[in-house]
């Protein structure tokens, strides 16, 4: 794989991670949860060939953590569709 091909592949993975962050932000907002630190982890994108950018869910206060837990518990074990 050439450098140009690796760069395109890496850019595609970063775009996919950005899309995941946007979907998470929208989904959380739909149930009244805001995670202000939700973002792509910049360190995992460092270099010319990031293998898999990480999504940083960030820190949240106890109230937000409890609300998020309640939403997840309400979904049940197969709530993710799997």
Helices and strands as residue ranges (DSSP letters): H 3-30, E 39-40, G 42-45, E 55-56, H 62-75
